[in-house]
Amino acid sequence: MNKYSKIYVAGHTGMVGSAIVRELKRQGYENIICKPHSELDLTDKAATEAFFTAEKPDYVFVAAAKVGGIKANSTYPVEFGLTNMYIVANVLQAAHNSGVKKLLYLGSACCYPNNAAMPIKEESLLDGNPEVTNEAYALAKNFGVRLCGYFRKEYGDDFIAAVPSNCYGEGDSFDPQNSHVIPALIQKYYLAKLSKTPKIELWGSGKALREFIYVDDLAGACVYLMDSYSDYEHINVGTGTEISILDLARLISEVVGYEGEIVTDPTKPDGKMRSFINSEKLHNLGWQPQYTMKTGVEKLFGWYLEMVRKNDNSQKENI
């Protein structure tokens, strides 16, 4: 890419898409195309084709997706499966037809098989069944990852796919029903601090291990890969470090300033005891993360406080 290339970021209002836009602007890219869902429905094949025909972007980042928590994925598998399949099929076909120079599609680490050996290598993608609670989403995202390779094989299109580890950061959801573990714990401990709750229960033993990547690191990796990677096989994007859920809880309580007791409940489920992808291929290309778990959590907590203040001011203005 050069600084004047026309770049389309699909899903720019989401956590990852907005971070990619921020990273592109930080690096001096100015010709960035963004279309909200209200103006362009990527599940609409004709509308997607018309957009690409009119705009003719040079480079495309596909961060658009229908996402949700375990309950939503389990309750609405048709919606999660079809929506994500339509998005990637329509965007890749339109990108091919309009002559896009290069495209990067974002998959998800939750799409790897439940029984994959840790740390999970790229070649393990189709070696088994994904977690049953998000099977439809996983299959749709895997279809997108593989479809990039198929376009490369059949037509010679420079389409690549990246599979990130668990992502968190600015733009994350703090909705109690849909938030993932880091924003959920930040909000829980912050509210406990305000109410001076003496003790907080942590589900499970706390021994389960997870890998997390701050969204700005993921965005930086995506831009890096657009310039540095071109292959049929997808590539993992992770930090190469793990943290236990208990240590994560302790870190978040420290950052938030909660001084109460954290108590584990081993009678509650831990989920998978380990979820860790192998990112050696990416790191060998020369990319390394910039955020540690602590600096990432600190930045997200700062953003959360800003959102809390804005919400409080908005409520006061409406009184």
C-alpha positions in Angstrom: 0.0 0.0 0.0 1.1 3.6 -0.5 -0.3 6.6 1.3 -2.6 7.5 -1.5 -4.1 4.0 -2.1 -7.9 3.8 -1.8 -8.5 1.5 1.2 -11.9 0.2 2.2 -12.4 -1.0 5.9 -15.5 -3.1 6.1 -16.9 -3.0 9.7 -15.3 0.3 10.6 -17.8 0.9 13.4 -16.8 -2.2 15.3 -14.0 -2.6 17.8 -11.5 -4.1 15.4 -12.6 -2.1 12.3 -12.4 1.2 14.1 -8.9 0.3 15.4 -7.8 -0.5 11.8 -9.0 2.9 10.7 -7.1 4.6 13.6 -3.9 2.7 12.7 -4.1 3.6 9.0 -4.6 7.2 9.9 -1.7 7.1 12.4 0.5 5.8 9.6 -0.5 8.5 7.3 -3.0 6.8 5.0 -5.6 9.3 4.0 -7.8 7.8 1.3 -9.9 5.5 3.6 -13.5 4.5 2.6 -16.0 3.7 5.4 -19.7 2.9 4.9 -22.0 2.3 7.9 -24.4 -0.6 7.8 -27.3 1.9 7.3 -25.7 2.9 4.0 -24.3 -0.5 2.9 -25.7 -3.9 3.9 -22.9 -6.3 3.0 -25.4 -9.2 3.2 -27.0 -7.7 0.1 -25.1 -9.0 -2.9 -26.4 -6.4 -5.4 -25.6 -3.5 -3.1 -22.1 -4.8 -2.3 -21.4 -5.3 -6.0 -22.6 -1.8 -6.8 -20.4 -0.3 -4.1 -17.3 -2.0 -5.3 -18.0 -1.2 -8.9 -18.5 2.5 -8.0 -15.6 2.9 -5.5 -13.1 0.4 -6.9 -10.9 0.2 -3.7 -7.3 -0.9 -4.1 -7.1 -2.6 -0.7 -9.8 -4.1 1.6 -9.8 -5.0 5.3 -12.8 -7.2 6.2 -13.5 -6.8 9.9 -17.3 -6.8 9.4 -19.1 -9.6 11.2 -22.1 -10.5 13.3 -20.8 -11.3 16.7 -22.3 -12.1 20.1 -21.8 -14.0 23.3 -22.5 -17.7 24.0 -26.2 -17.2 24.6 -26.7 -15.3 21.4 -24.7 -17.8 19.3 -26.6 -20.7 20.8 -30.0 -19.1 20.4 -29.6 -17.8 16.9 -27.3 -20.1 14.9 -29.0 -19.5 11.6 -28.6 -15.7 11.9 -25.0 -15.9 13.0 -24.1 -18.5 10.3 -25.9 -17.0 7.3 -25.0 -13.4 8.1 -21.3 -14.1 8.3 -21.3 -16.3 5.2 -23.2 -13.7 3.2 -20.8 -11.0 4.2 -17.6 -12.8 3.2 -19.1 -14.3 0.1 -20.4 -11.0 -1.2 -17.3 -9.0 -0.3 -14.8 -11.4 -1.7 -16.8 -11.9 -4.9 -17.2 -8.1 -5.4 -13.5 -7.5 -4.6 -12.5 -10.1 -7.2 -14.9 -8.6 -9.8 -13.7 -5.1 -9.3 -10.0 -6.0 -9.4 -9.0 -5.3 -5.8 -5.2 -5.5 -5.4 -5.2 -7.1 -2.0 -7.7 -8.1 0.7 -7.3 -9.2 4.3 -10.1 -11.2 6.0 -10.3 -11.6 9.8 -11.3 -15.0 11.2 -11.5 -15.9 14.9 -9.5 -18.2 17.1 -12.7 -19.7 18.5 -13.1 -21.4 15.2 -10.3 -23.8 15.9 -11.3 -27.3 16.9 -12.0 -27.9 20.6 -9.4 -30.7 20.8 -6.6 -28.9 18.9 -3.1 -29.3 20.4 -1.8 -26.2 22.2 -0.5 -23.8 21.1 -2.7 -24.1 18.0 -1.0 -24.0 14.7 -2.6 -22.7 11.5 -2.9 -26.2 9.9 -5.2 -27.3 12.8 -8.1 -25.3 11.5 -10.2 -28.1 10.0 -8.9 -31.0 12.2 -12.0 -31.3 14.4 -15.2 -29.7 15.5 -15.4 -26.3 17.0 -17.1 -25.5 20.4 -20.7 -26.5 20.0 -22.1 -23.3 21.5 -20.7 -21.2 18.6 -20.6 -23.8 15.9 -22.6 -21.9 13.3 -20.4 -18.7 13.7 -17.2 -20.8 13.7 -18.2 -22.6 10.5 -19.1 -19.4 8.7 -15.8 -17.7 9.7 -13.9 -20.8 8.7 -15.6 -20.7 5.3 -14.4 -17.1 5.0 -10.8 -18.0 5.9 -10.7 -20.9 3.4 -12.5 -18.9 0.7 -9.6 -16.4 0.6 -7.3 -19.3 -0.3 -9.7 -20.6 -2.9 -9.8 -17.2 -4.7 -6.0 -17.2 -4.6 -5.9 -20.8 -6.0 -8.5 -20.4 -8.7 -8.1 -16.8 -9.8 -4.7 -15.7 -8.5 -6.3 -13.0 -6.2 -4.0 -11.7 -3.4 -6.6 -12.5 -0.7 -5.2 -13.4 2.8 -6.8 -14.3 6.1 -5.7 -13.7 9.7 -6.9 -15.5 12.8 -6.4 -13.4 16.0 -6.5 -14.5 19.6 -9.0 -13.1 22.1 -9.2 -9.4 21.4 -10.1 -6.6 23.8 -9.8 -2.9 23.9 -11.3 0.5 23.0 -14.8 0.0 21.5 -15.3 -3.2 23.5 -18.8 -4.1 24.8 -19.6 -3.6 28.5 -23.1 -5.0 28.2 -23.5 -7.5 31.1 -25.3 -9.9 28.7 -22.7 -9.8 25.9 -19.4 -8.6 27.2 -16.3 -10.8 27.2 -14.2 -11.5 30.2 -11.9 -8.5 30.4 -14.6 -5.7 30.0 -16.9 -7.8 32.2 -14.4 -7.9 35.0 -13.4 -4.3 34.6 -17.0 -3.2 35.1 -17.6 -5.7 37.9 -14.6 -4.6 39.9 -15.2 -0.9 39.3 -18.7 -1.1 40.5 -17.6 -3.2 43.5 -15.0 -0.5 44.3 -17.7 2.2 44.3 -20.0 0.1 46.5 -17.2 -1.1 48.7 -18.1 -4.7 48.2 -15.7 -6.7 50.4 -15.6 -9.9 48.4 -16.1 -10.9 44.7 -16.6 -14.5 43.5 -14.8 -15.6 40.4 -16.4 -18.5 38.6 -14.2 -21.7 38.3 -10.9 -22.5 39.8 -9.2 -19.5 38.1 -6.6 -21.9 36.6 -7.8 -21.8 33.0 -5.3 -20.1 30.7 -6.1 -17.6 28.0 -4.3 -15.5 25.5 -5.4 -11.9 24.8 -4.4 -9.2 22.3 -5.1 -5.5 22.6 -7.1 -4.2 19.7 -4.5 -1.6 18.7 -1.9 -4.4 18.4 -4.3 -6.4 16.2 -4.9 -3.4 14.0 -1.2 -2.9 13.7 -0.7 -6.5 12.8 -3.4 -6.3 10.1 -1.7 -3.3 8.4 1.7 -5.0 8.7 0.3 -8.2 7.1 -1.2 -6.3 4.2 2.3 -5.2 3.3 4.3 -8.2 4.4 2.3 -11.4 3.9 0.9 -13.2 0.9 0.0 -16.9 1.0 -2.7 -19.5 0.6 -2.7 -20.4 4.3 -4.1 -18.1 6.9 -1.8 -16.7 9.6 -2.3 -16.5 13.4 -2.2 -13.2 15.2 -1.4 -13.5 18.9 1.0 -12.2 21.5 2.7 -15.5 22.4 1.8 -15.1 26.1 -0.8 -16.6 28.4 -2.4 -15.6 31.6 -4.6 -17.5 34.1 -8.1 -16.2 34.7 -7.2 -15.7 38.4 -4.1 -13.7 37.6 -6.2 -11.7 35.1 -8.7 -10.9 37.8 -6.0 -9.8 40.2 -4.4 -7.6 37.5 -7.8 -6.0 36.7 -8.6 -5.4 40.4 -5.2 -3.7 40.8 -5.7 -1.4 37.8 -9.2 -0.6 38.8 -8.2 0.0 42.4 -10.5 -2.6 44.0 -9.1 -3.8 47.3 -11.6 -6.4 48.3 -11.1 -10.2 48.3 -11.3 -12.4 45.1 -12.6 -15.8 45.9 -12.7 -18.6 43.3 -15.6 -21.1 43.1 -14.2 -24.5 41.8 -17.8 -25.8 41.7 -18.5 -23.5 38.7 -17.2 -24.4 35.2 -13.8 -23.2 34.0 -14.6 -23.7 30.3 -11.6 -24.8 28.2 -8.5 -25.0 30.5 -6.3 -23.6 27.8 -6.8 -21.5 24.6 -3.6 -20.4 23.0 -2.6 -20.0 19.3 0.8 -20.4 17.8 1.9 -17.1 16.3 5.5 -18.0 15.5 4.9 -17.5 11.7 3.9 -13.8 12.3 6.6 -13.1 14.8 9.2 -14.6 12.5 8.1 -12.0 9.9 9.2 -9.3 12.3 5.9 -8.2 13.9 5.7 -8.0 17.7 2.9 -6.7 20.0 3.4 -3.3 21.7 1.0 -3.8 24.7 1.5 -6.0 27.7 -1.6 -7.2 29.6 -1.2 -4.5 32.1 -0.8 -1.6 29.7 -3.7 -2.9 27.6 -6.0 -3.2 30.6 -4.9 0.2 31.8 -5.8 1.8 28.5 -9.2 0.0 28.3 -10.0 1.0 31.8 -9.2 4.6 30.9 -11.5 4.4 27.9 -14.3 2.8 30.1 -14.0 5.7 32.6 -14.4 8.2 29.7 -17.5 6.4 28.5 -18.9 6.4 32.1 -18.3 10.2 32.4 -19.9 10.9 29.0 -23.0 8.8 30.0 -23.3 10.6 33.3 -23.0 14.0 31.6 -25.6 13.0 29.1 -28.1 11.9 31.8 -27.6 15.2 33.7 -28.3 17.1 30.5 -31.6 15.3 30.0 -32.8 15.9 33.5 
